[in-house]
Amino acid sequence: MIVITNPTAVVNEINILHSLFENGLELLHIRKPDYSETEMVSLLTAVGSDFSNRLVLHSYHHLGDSFGINRFHFQKKERNCDLRVHNPALQSTSTHSIEEFNALENFEYAFLSPVYPSISKIGYIPTEKFLETVKKRTNFSTKLVALGGVSEKNIQQALTAGFDDVALLGTIWNSTNPLENFKKCQQIVHSF
């Protein structure tokens, strides 16, 4: 199971992240689109090197060497950049149709979103019925990860439909108890 950081700072964020890691979080996507490089360095320093092998950078990929991070996420426009082409690190990307996902090459996994109406982005709803179109999947060398509106109420449905994994954002960060929500979702994924 994957967790994506809230795009903006969250009260007590580092303590929440540490508690998620201590309770089995495997991958944390660091997605802070408006952070300066200085803010990103501060965040990565606060998270600490104990968890660097579980971090995925969405921006400032060059910081990977300094922080021991070897996982990178690339937006669609970055898929053919030199860093991605010449970097043997583990890589992910985001897609918004099953056709776009099927055309991917050399990615460990890719998000397909939004699968359900977003919890964190009001009005961000699926334009396609991904639970049905996932049957058109032809790319099995890249893991397919459900993103968008994923919660303990629909994880089993997404996995049954054919997704390999799920990613959580709003379920964690729009909650009064992020750790409790994480544990509920984790239990469902592990029992599947």
C-alpha positions in Angstrom: 0.0 0.0 0.0 1.2 3.5 -0.9 0.6 6.8 0.8 1.0 10.1 -1.0 1.8 13.2 1.1 -0.7 16.0 1.3 0.4 18.6 -1.3 0.7 21.3 1.5 2.1 21.1 5.0 0.0 19.4 7.6 0.0 20.0 11.3 2.2 17.3 13.0 3.0 15.8 9.6 6.4 14.4 10.5 5.1 12.6 13.5 2.2 11.2 11.5 4.7 10.0 8.8 6.9 8.3 11.4 3.9 6.6 12.9 2.8 5.3 9.5 6.3 4.0 8.8 6.4 2.3 12.2 3.1 0.6 11.4 4.3 -0.9 8.1 4.0 1.8 5.5 6.0 0.5 2.5 6.1 3.5 0.2 5.6 7.2 0.8 5.4 9.4 -2.3 6.7 12.9 -1.4 4.5 15.1 -3.6 4.8 18.8 -2.6 4.3 20.6 -5.9 4.7 24.1 -4.4 7.7 23.4 -2.2 10.9 25.2 -2.8 14.1 23.1 -2.9 14.9 24.5 0.6 11.5 23.4 1.9 12.0 19.9 0.3 15.4 19.5 1.9 13.9 20.4 5.3 11.1 17.9 4.9 13.5 15.1 3.8 15.8 15.9 6.7 12.9 15.8 9.2 11.6 12.4 7.8 15.1 11.0 8.3 17.5 8.6 6.7 15.9 5.6 8.4 13.1 5.7 5.9 14.9 6.8 2.7 14.5 3.4 1.2 10.7 3.9 1.4 10.5 7.3 -0.1 9.6 8.2 -3.7 10.4 11.7 -4.9 8.0 13.5 -7.3 10.2 16.6 -7.7 13.8 17.7 -7.0 15.0 14.2 -8.2 18.6 15.3 -7.9 18.2 15.3 -4.1 18.0 11.5 -4.3 21.8 11.1 -4.1 22.1 13.3 -1.0 19.3 11.6 0.9 19.8 8.0 -0.2 16.6 7.9 -2.2 16.5 5.7 -5.3 12.8 5.8 -6.2 11.4 8.5 -8.4 8.0 9.4 -9.8 7.7 11.1 -13.2 4.8 13.1 -14.6 3.7 12.4 -18.2 5.8 15.3 -19.6 8.9 13.9 -17.8 8.7 10.3 -19.1 11.3 10.8 -21.7 13.7 13.1 -19.8 17.4 12.2 -19.5 17.2 11.5 -15.8 14.5 8.9 -16.3 16.1 7.3 -19.4 19.6 7.1 -17.9 18.6 6.3 -14.3 18.3 2.7 -13.2 16.4 3.6 -10.1 12.9 2.3 -9.4 10.4 4.5 -11.2 6.7 5.2 -11.3 4.3 7.5 -13.2 0.7 8.6 -13.3 -1.9 7.7 -16.0 -5.5 8.8 -16.6 -6.7 6.1 -19.0 -6.1 2.4 -19.4 -4.8 3.0 -22.9 -2.1 5.4 -21.5 -1.3 2.8 -18.9 -1.0 0.0 -21.5 1.5 2.0 -23.5 4.0 2.4 -20.7 7.4 0.8 -20.8 10.0 0.4 -18.1 8.0 1.6 -15.1 7.8 -0.4 -11.9 4.2 0.8 -11.3 1.8 3.5 -12.4 -1.2 5.2 -10.8 -4.4 5.2 -12.7 -6.8 7.9 -11.5 -9.2 8.9 -10.4 -10.8 5.6 -9.8 -13.4 7.0 -7.4 -14.5 10.6 -6.7 -11.5 12.2 -5.0 -11.6 12.7 -1.2 -9.0 15.5 -1.3 -9.9 17.4 -4.5 -13.5 18.5 -4.6 -15.1 17.9 -7.9 -12.3 15.6 -9.2 -14.4 12.6 -10.4 -13.7 9.7 -12.8 -14.3 10.4 -16.5 -14.1 6.7 -17.2 -15.3 3.6 -15.4 -11.9 2.3 -14.4 -13.4 -0.7 -12.6 -14.7 -1.9 -15.9 -12.0 -0.7 -18.3 -9.2 -2.3 -16.2 -10.3 -5.5 -18.0 -8.7 -4.0 -21.1 -5.3 -4.1 -19.4 -2.6 -5.5 -21.6 0.5 -4.2 -19.7 1.4 -6.7 -17.0 5.0 -5.7 -16.7 4.0 -2.5 -14.8 2.0 -2.8 -11.6 -1.4 -1.0 -11.8 -2.2 1.1 -8.7 -5.6 2.6 -8.0 -5.6 6.3 -6.9 -8.4 8.7 -6.3 -11.1 8.3 -3.7 -9.6 5.1 -2.4 -10.7 4.3 1.2 -11.4 1.3 3.4 -14.9 1.2 1.8 -13.7 0.4 -1.7 -10.2 -1.1 -1.5 -11.5 -4.6 -1.9 -13.6 -3.6 -4.9 -10.5 -2.1 -6.6 -8.3 -5.1 -6.0 -11.0 -7.5 -7.1 -11.4 -5.5 -10.3 -7.8 -6.1 -11.2 -5.7 -3.4 -9.6 -2.4 -4.7 -8.1 -2.3 -2.1 -5.3 -3.9 1.1 -4.0 -2.6 4.5 -3.1 -4.0 6.7 -0.3 -4.1 10.5 0.0 -7.4 12.0 1.2 -8.2 9.0 3.3 -5.1 9.7 5.3 -4.8 13.5 5.3 -8.5 14.5 5.4 -8.9 12.3 8.5 -8.9 13.3 12.2 -7.0 10.0 12.8 -4.6 9.3 9.9 -3.0 6.3 11.6 -6.3 4.6 12.4 -7.5 5.0 8.7 -4.1 3.7 7.5 -4.4 0.6 9.7 -8.0 -0.1 8.5 -6.9 0.1 4.9 -3.7 -1.9 5.6 -5.8 -4.7 7.1 -8.0 -5.0 4.1 -5.1 -5.0 1.7 -3.3 -7.7 3.7 -6.4 -9.9 3.9 -7.0 -9.7 0.2 
